[in-house]
């Protein structure tokens, strides 16, 4: 601030100018200086306005933990001189009880007893002022959801009450209620609470994050098996992000849409969408996050493979494997890419290069285990080598099986393993995750299957039927005890083509750096809520 205000008129003018500044350090420092200036005038109204501006700067700027301290000063002034507060200032005061409740919940060092004490203070103040308690019960529900205690009762106490002028914006509350049902597994009711697009289309872009809403709707639709609806919501989410200038978020949503399109078997549509994205100027110029671009290329390579363009798919996988080898911060993703690359090279008959890629996958796996995916790839490589090379490839096939067995033994101590890295954007990962399936493989069943394979192979060796039996048992299926003899007999006749279930590896595995996704735990809030005719629309 160049010069301190000399009169209250200059103070109010400075407050207006500061209100037009973006949130951040400059606005916060100026607000602090204006509070010091207001204290010199000895006028409580001017001081209240300056303190409210400072609390707003703290809340939406870089220091939200200071917000409760400033509000305590405003509350003390209200207790000492209530006549100073006009109707608008009084409304703002009671509205910001919710700001403080949100700020306190965000402090990990804040004792739970203190959080509950603040809510008790809020309830008492609302009752004394003759205000409806729906906003208080809304905050009580937020705290219950935050700590995971008595959530159902807290939700019912809040949801059953009529909204008041101090309630959160309707968009926030609708989405909060829908997500409560979504978390409880009641997807139909969640969609019913939303009323989908109809309502979202009427909400202003600066009042609710409609892109994020469409992502949540996509998640609910995936739970219900409504894949086409989910695809539409993902596409609309991407379009909303593009309109707001969020190209990284938009490309993440498009990546999810492309993967879902591929999973629905629409290979040509998937490739067309990805080709259009990869042709964008900022992608071609290398300006977009390199891991996200790699995710798009990986999905395209899988689509080419699904479309039976093995040569093009293999070339792209080889290129991606070479690039991902330099990802020192994400060896798990390199392990999975190299493993898939090895399988495609095996399908192409290039078993020497396939072995090299498999060795890369194993080396990366040692740093960041991917048990299930790598084990499936090694078994598939064993099948391919034995099938294509016959007796000459039997030794190499057994080596692959030995590697797969060792990985299965390692997985025994880790439960369900082989998780992929987080999705391209944290806040959209749940929506994408439901259509990205993995072949289930518990450590116990894998170990049993490996031991069965060994016993069958040993007996077959004694009878001189190595190749036939190997092809019969190298698949990812594990016969039930009653089926083993009959299924093995069928395998002898078909050279292992019967009963084999090939594991799918269409898994999102790359996490872009510097993404601005939401953390795993927090609940959905209309984070875009901003100023309305009745003050500030909640602190998300």
C-alpha positions in Angstrom: 0.0 0.0 0.0 1.7 3.3 -1.2 0.3 5.5 1.6 -1.9 4.8 4.6 -5.5 6.1 4.4 -5.9 9.4 6.2 -9.7 9.4 6.5 -12.4 6.8 6.7 -13.4 7.6 3.1 -9.9 6.8 2.0 -10.1 3.6 4.0 -13.3 2.5 2.4 -11.9 3.3 -1.0 -8.8 1.3 -0.2 -10.9 -1.7 0.9 -12.8 -1.6 -2.4 -9.6 -1.5 -4.4 -8.2 -4.4 -2.4 -11.4 -6.4 -2.9 -10.7 -6.3 -6.6 -7.2 -7.9 -6.2 -6.7 -11.6 -6.7 -6.3 -13.7 -3.6 -2.7 -14.1 -2.6 0.1 -12.5 -0.6 -0.3 -9.0 -1.9 -4.0 -8.8 -1.1 -3.4 -10.3 2.4 -0.6 -7.9 3.3 -2.7 -5.0 2.2 -5.7 -6.1 4.2 -3.4 -6.4 7.3 -2.2 -2.8 6.8 -5.8 -1.6 6.4 -6.8 -3.2 9.7 -3.9 -1.3 11.4 -5.1 1.9 9.7 -8.7 1.3 10.8 -7.6 0.9 14.4 -6.3 4.5 14.4 -9.6 6.0 13.5 -11.4 4.6 16.6 -14.6 3.9 14.5 -15.9 0.4 15.1 -17.8 0.2 11.8 -14.7 0.9 9.8 -12.8 -1.6 11.9 -15.4 -4.4 11.4 -15.3 -3.8 7.6 -11.5 -4.0 7.6 -11.5 -7.2 9.8 -14.0 -8.9 7.5 -11.8 -8.1 4.5 -8.8 -9.5 6.3 -10.6 -12.7 7.2 -11.7 -13.1 3.6 -8.1 -12.6 2.4 -6.9 -15.2 4.9 -9.6 -17.7 4.0 -9.2 -17.7 0.3 -5.5 -16.7 0.3 -2.6 -18.6 1.6 -3.2 -18.5 5.3 -6.7 -19.9 6.2 -5.5 -21.0 9.6 -5.5 -17.3 10.6 -9.1 -16.9 9.7 -10.5 -18.0 13.1 -8.3 -15.5 15.0 -9.6 -12.6 13.0 -13.2 -13.8 13.3 -12.8 -13.9 17.1 -12.1 -10.2 17.1 -15.2 -9.5 15.0 -17.3 -11.6 17.3 -16.0 -9.7 20.3 -17.0 -6.4 18.7 -20.4 -7.9 18.0 -20.8 -8.8 21.7 -19.6 -5.4 22.9 -21.4 -3.2 20.4 -24.2 -5.1 18.6 -25.8 -1.9 17.3 -22.8 -1.3 15.1 -23.7 -4.2 12.9 -26.4 -3.5 10.3 -28.4 -6.3 8.7 -25.9 -7.1 6.0 -23.0 -7.1 8.5 -25.0 -9.3 10.9 -25.8 -11.8 8.1 -22.1 -11.9 7.1 -21.1 -12.5 10.8 -23.4 -15.5 11.2 -22.5 -16.8 7.7 -18.8 -16.9 8.6 -19.3 -19.2 11.5 -19.2 -21.9 8.7 -15.9 -20.5 7.4 -14.4 -20.9 10.8 -15.7 -24.4 11.1 -14.2 -25.4 7.8 -10.9 -23.7 8.7 -10.7 -25.5 12.0 -11.4 -28.9 10.4 -8.5 -28.4 8.1 -6.0 -28.1 11.0 -4.6 -31.5 11.8 -3.4 -30.3 15.2 -6.9 -29.1 16.3 -8.3 -31.4 18.9 -11.7 -33.0 18.2 -13.1 -31.6 21.4 -12.3 -28.1 20.2 -14.1 -28.7 16.9 -17.2 -29.8 18.7 -16.9 -26.9 21.1 -17.0 -24.5 18.2 -20.1 -26.1 16.8 -21.7 -25.8 20.2 -20.9 -22.1 20.1 -22.4 -21.8 16.7 -25.6 -23.5 17.7 -26.0 -21.4 20.9 -25.4 -18.2 18.9 -27.9 -19.2 16.2 -30.5 -20.1 18.8 -30.0 -16.8 20.7 -30.4 -14.9 17.5 -33.6 -16.7 16.6 -32.0 -18.3 13.5 -32.8 -21.7 12.0 -30.4 -24.5 12.9 -30.1 -26.2 9.4 -26.7 -24.5 8.8 -25.5 -25.8 12.2 -26.6 -29.3 11.5 -24.9 -29.0 8.1 -21.6 -28.3 9.8 -22.2 -31.1 12.3 -22.7 -33.5 9.4 -19.5 -32.2 7.8 -17.6 -32.9 11.0 -19.1 -36.4 11.4 -18.2 -37.2 7.8 -14.7 -35.8 8.5 -14.0 -38.1 11.4 -16.2 -41.0 10.2 -18.4 -41.2 13.3 -22.3 -41.2 13.4 -22.5 -40.1 9.8 -25.9 -41.5 9.2 -27.6 -39.8 12.1 -25.8 -36.5 11.4 -26.9 -36.7 7.8 -30.5 -37.3 8.7 -30.6 -34.4 11.2 -29.3 -32.1 8.5 -31.1 -33.3 5.5 -34.5 -33.4 7.2 -34.4 -29.6 8.0 -35.7 -26.8 5.9 -33.1 -24.5 4.2 -32.6 -21.0 5.6 -30.9 -17.8 4.3 -27.7 -19.0 6.0 -27.7 -22.4 4.4 -25.0 -23.3 1.9 -25.9 -22.7 -1.8 -28.4 -25.2 -3.2 -25.9 -26.6 -5.6 -23.5 -27.5 -2.8 -26.1 -29.2 -0.7 -27.5 -31.2 -3.6 -24.1 -32.5 -4.5 -23.3 -33.2 -0.8 -26.5 -35.2 -0.4 -25.9 -37.1 -3.6 -22.4 -38.0 -2.6 -23.6 -39.2 0.8 -25.8 -41.8 -1.0 -23.0 -42.5 -3.5 -20.6 -43.4 -0.6 -23.4 -45.6 0.9 -23.6 -47.6 -2.3 -27.1 -46.2 -3.3 -26.2 -45.0 -6.8 -29.8 -44.8 -7.9 -30.7 -42.5 -5.1 -27.6 -40.4 -5.7 -28.6 -39.9 -9.4 -32.1 -39.1 -8.3 -30.8 -36.4 -5.9 -28.7 -34.8 -8.7 -31.5 -34.5 -11.5 -28.3 -34.8 -13.7 -27.8 -32.1 -16.2 -31.0 -30.5 -16.1 -30.0 -28.7 -12.9 -26.3 -28.4 -13.7 -27.1 -26.7 -17.0 -28.9 -23.9 -15.0 -26.1 -23.4 -12.5 -23.6 -20.6 -13.4 -20.1 -21.7 -14.1 -18.8 -19.5 -11.3 -21.2 -21.0 -8.7 -20.4 -24.7 -9.0 -17.7 -26.8 -10.6 -19.8 -28.4 -13.3 -16.9 -30.2 -14.8 -16.3 -31.9 -11.5 -20.0 -32.6 -11.1 -20.1 -34.4 -14.5 -17.1 -36.5 -13.3 -19.1 -37.5 -10.2 -22.1 -38.3 -12.3 -19.9 -40.5 -14.6 -18.8 -42.4 -11.5 -22.4 -43.1 -10.4 -23.4 -44.2 -13.9 -20.5 -46.6 -14.0 -21.6 -48.1 -10.7 -25.0 -48.7 -12.3 -23.7 -50.1 -15.6 -24.9 -47.1 -17.6 -21.7 -46.9 -19.7 -23.0 -44.7 -22.5 -24.3 -42.2 -19.9 -20.9 -42.3 -18.2 -19.2 -41.6 -21.5 -21.4 -38.6 -22.1 -20.7 -37.2 -18.7 -16.9 -37.6 -19.1 -17.1 -35.9 -22.5 -19.1 -33.0 -21.0 -16.7 -32.8 -18.1 -13.8 -32.3 -20.5 -15.7 -29.7 -22.5 -16.4 -27.7 -19.4 -12.7 -27.8 -18.4 -11.7 -26.6 -21.9 -14.2 -23.6 -21.6 -12.5 -22.6 -18.3 -9.0 -22.9 -19.8 -8.2 -26.0 -17.8 -6.5 -28.0 -20.6 -4.7 -30.4 -18.3 -8.0 -31.4 -16.6 -9.7 -31.6 -19.9 -7.2 -33.9 -21.4 -7.4 -36.1 -18.2 -11.1 -36.4 -18.7 -10.7 -37.1 -22.4 -8.2 -39.8 -21.5 -10.8 -41.5 -19.2 -13.4 -41.2 -22.0 -11.0 -42.8 -24.5 -10.3 -45.7 -22.1 -14.0 -46.3 -21.5 -14.6 -46.1 -25.3 -12.0 -48.8 -25.8 -13.4 -51.0 -23.0 -16.8 -50.7 -24.7 -15.2 -52.2 -27.8 -15.4 -49.1 -29.9 -11.9 -49.3 -31.2 -12.2 -46.9 -34.1 -13.9 -44.2 -32.0 -11.2 -44.5 -29.4 -8.4 -44.1 -31.9 -10.1 -41.2 -33.6 -10.5 -39.4 -30.3 -6.9 -40.0 -29.3 -5.5 -38.9 -32.7 -7.4 -35.6 -32.4 -6.0 -35.0 -28.9 -2.4 -35.9 -29.8 -2.6 -33.6 -32.8 -3.3 -30.6 -30.6 -0.6 -27.9 -31.0 0.4 -27.8 -27.3 0.7 -31.6 -27.3 2.8 -31.6 -30.5 5.0 -28.8 -29.0 5.6 -30.8 -25.8 3.9 -28.2 -23.6 1.4 -30.6 -22.0 2.4 -32.9 -19.1 4.6 -35.6 -20.5 3.1 -38.4 -18.4 -0.4 -37.5 -19.5 0.7 -37.6 -23.1 2.3 -41.0 -22.4 -1.1 -42.1 -21.0 -2.9 -41.0 -24.2 -0.3 -42.8 -26.3 -0.5 -46.0 -24.2 -4.3 -46.1 -24.6 -3.9 -45.6 -28.3 -1.4 -48.4 -28.5 -3.8 -50.7 -26.7 -6.6 -49.7 -29.1 -4.3 -50.5 -32.1 -3.7 -53.9 -30.6 -7.4 -54.5 -30.0 -7.9 -53.4 -33.6 -5.4 -56.1 -34.7 -2.8 -53.6 -36.0 -0.1 -55.5 -34.2 2.8 -53.9 -36.0 1.8 -50.3 -35.2 0.8 -51.3 -31.6 4.2 -53.0 -31.0 6.2 -50.0 -32.4 4.4 -47.6 -30.0 4.8 -49.9 -27.0 8.5 -50.2 -27.7 8.8 -46.4 -27.9 6.9 -46.0 -24.6 9.0 -48.6 -22.9 12.2 -46.8 -23.9 10.8 -43.5 -22.6 9.4 -44.9 -19.3 12.8 -46.5 -18.5 13.9 -43.0 -17.6 11.1 -42.5 -15.1 13.1 -42.9 -11.9 10.2 -41.6 -9.9 7.8 -44.2 -11.2 9.4 -47.6 -11.8 6.1 -49.3 -11.3 4.6 -47.8 -14.5 7.7 -48.7 -16.4 7.4 -52.3 -15.2 3.9 -52.6 -16.5 4.6 -50.9 -19.9 7.7 -53.1 -20.4 5.7 -56.2 -19.5 3.0 -55.4 -22.1 5.7 -54.6 -24.6 7.2 -58.0 -24.0 3.9 -59.7 -24.7 3.4 -57.8 -28.0 6.9 -58.6 -29.1 6.2 -62.3 -28.3 3.0 -62.1 -30.4 5.2 -60.7 -33.2 7.6 -63.7 -32.8 10.5 -61.5 -31.6 11.3 -63.6 -28.6 14.8 -62.3 -28.1 13.5 -58.7 -27.7 10.6 -60.0 -25.7 13.0 -61.5 -23.2 14.9 -58.2 -22.9 11.7 -56.3 -22.3 10.6 -58.9 -19.7 13.9 -58.4 -17.9 13.4 -54.7 -17.8 9.9 -55.3 -16.3 11.4 -57.6 -13.7 14.1 -55.1 -12.8 11.5 -52.3 -12.4 9.2 -54.6 -10.5 11.9 -55.1 -7.9 11.7 -51.3 -7.1 7.9 -51.0 -7.3 6.1 -54.3 -7.4 3.3 -55.0 -9.8 2.6 -58.6 -9.0 -0.6 -59.4 -10.8 0.1 -57.7 -14.1 3.7 -58.9 -14.4 2.8 -62.5 -13.5 0.0 -62.6 -16.1 2.4 -61.2 -18.8 5.1 -63.8 -18.0 2.6 -66.6 -18.2 1.3 -65.3 -21.5 4.9 -65.1 -22.8 5.5 -68.7 -21.8 2.4 -69.8 -23.7 3.4 -67.8 -26.8 6.9 -69.2 -26.8 5.9 -72.8 -26.3 3.1 -72.5 -28.9 5.2 -70.7 -31.6 8.6 -72.5 -31.2 7.5 -75.9 -30.0 10.1 -78.1 -28.4 12.8 -75.5 -29.1 11.0 -72.9 -27.0 10.2 -75.2 -24.1 13.2 -74.2 -21.9 12.6 -70.5 -22.3 8.9 -71.1 -21.6 9.7 -72.8 -18.3 12.0 -69.9 -17.4 9.0 -67.5 -17.8 6.9 -69.8 -15.7 9.6 -69.9 -13.0 9.7 -66.1 -12.9 5.9 -66.0 -12.7 5.9 -68.5 -9.9 8.5 -66.5 -8.0 6.4 -63.4 -8.3 3.3 -65.3 -7.1 5.3 -66.4 -4.0 6.3 -62.8 -3.3 2.7 -61.7 -3.6 1.7 -64.1 -0.9 2.9 -61.7 1.8 1.4 -58.6 0.2 -2.3 -59.7 -0.2 -3.9 -58.3 -3.4 -1.0 -56.7 -5.2 -0.1 -55.2 -8.5 -1.9 -51.9 -8.0 -1.4 -49.3 -10.7 -0.3 -45.8 -10.0 -3.0 -43.2 -9.4 -5.1 -42.1 -12.3 -4.3 -39.2 -14.6 -6.1 -36.8 -12.3 -6.8 -37.6 -8.7 -10.2 -36.1 -8.5 -11.4 -38.0 -11.6 -9.8 -41.3 -10.7 -12.9 -42.8 -9.1 -14.9 -42.2 -12.2 -12.3 -43.9 -14.4 -11.4 -46.7 -12.1 -14.7 -48.5 -12.3 -14.3 -49.4 -16.0 -10.7 -50.3 -15.8 -10.8 -54.0 -14.8 -8.0 -56.3 -13.9 -8.1 -60.1 -13.9 -8.5 -61.1 -10.3 -5.7 -63.2 -8.9 -5.4 -63.9 -5.2 -2.0 -65.0 -3.9 -3.4 -68.3 -2.7 -5.0 -69.2 -6.0 -1.9 -68.2 -7.9 0.3 -70.3 -5.6 -2.0 -73.3 -6.0 -2.1 -72.9 -9.7 1.7 -72.7 -9.9 2.1 -75.9 -7.8 -0.5 -77.6 -10.0 1.5 -76.6 -13.1 4.7 -78.0 -11.6 3.0 -81.4 -10.7 1.5 -81.7 -14.1 4.7 -80.8 -15.9 6.7 -83.3 -13.8 4.4 -86.1 -14.7 4.3 -85.1 -18.3 8.1 -85.1 -18.5 8.2 -88.6 -17.3 5.8 -89.6 -20.1 7.6 -87.6 -22.7 4.6 -85.2 -23.3 6.4 -82.0 -22.2 5.0 -79.6 -24.9 1.4 -80.8 -24.8 1.1 -80.6 -21.1 2.9 -77.3 -20.8 0.5 -75.8 -23.3 -2.4 -77.2 -21.4 -1.5 -75.7 -18.0 0.3 -72.5 -18.8 -2.8 -70.3 -19.1 -4.1 -68.2 -16.2 -6.9 -70.5 -15.3 -6.8 -72.9 -12.3 -9.0 -76.0 -12.8 -11.3 -77.0 -9.9 -10.3 -80.5 -8.5 -13.2 -82.3 -10.2 -12.4 -80.8 -13.5 -8.6 -81.3 -13.7 -8.4 -84.7 -15.4 -11.1 -84.0 -18.0 -9.8 -80.5 -18.7 -6.2 -81.8 -19.0 -7.4 -84.4 -21.5 -9.1 -81.8 -23.6 -6.0 -79.7 -23.5 -4.0 -82.6 -24.8 -6.3 -82.7 -27.8 -6.4 -79.0 -28.5 -2.7 -78.2 -27.6 -3.8 -75.9 -24.8 -6.3 -73.7 -26.7 -9.3 -74.8 -24.6 -10.2 -73.3 -21.3 -7.6 -70.6 -21.3 -8.6 -67.1 -20.1 -6.2 -64.5 -21.1 -5.8 -61.8 -18.5 -6.5 -58.2 -19.5 -4.0 -55.5 -18.7 -5.9 -52.4 -19.7 -4.9 -50.5 -16.7 -4.4 -46.8 -16.2 -0.8 -46.6 -14.8 0.6 -43.2 -15.3 0.2 -40.2 -12.9 1.0 -36.8 -14.5 3.1 -34.6 -12.4 1.9 -31.2 -11.0 -1.7 -32.2 -11.5 -4.3 -30.3 -9.4 -6.6 -33.2 -8.6 -8.4 -33.5 -5.3 -6.9 -35.5 -2.5 -8.2 -39.0 -1.8 -10.1 -38.2 1.4 -12.0 -34.9 1.2 -15.7 -34.8 0.3 -17.1 -33.0 -2.8 -17.7 -29.3 -2.4 -18.7 -26.7 -4.9 -15.3 -25.1 -4.7 -16.2 -22.5 -7.3 -18.8 -20.9 -5.0 -18.2 -17.2 -4.8 -19.9 -13.9 -3.9 -23.7 -13.7 -4.1 -26.2 -11.0 -3.3 -26.2 -12.2 0.3 -22.5 -12.4 0.9 -20.0 -15.1 0.3 -21.3 -18.5 -0.7 -19.5 -20.8 1.7 -15.9 -21.8 2.2 -15.0 -25.0 0.4 
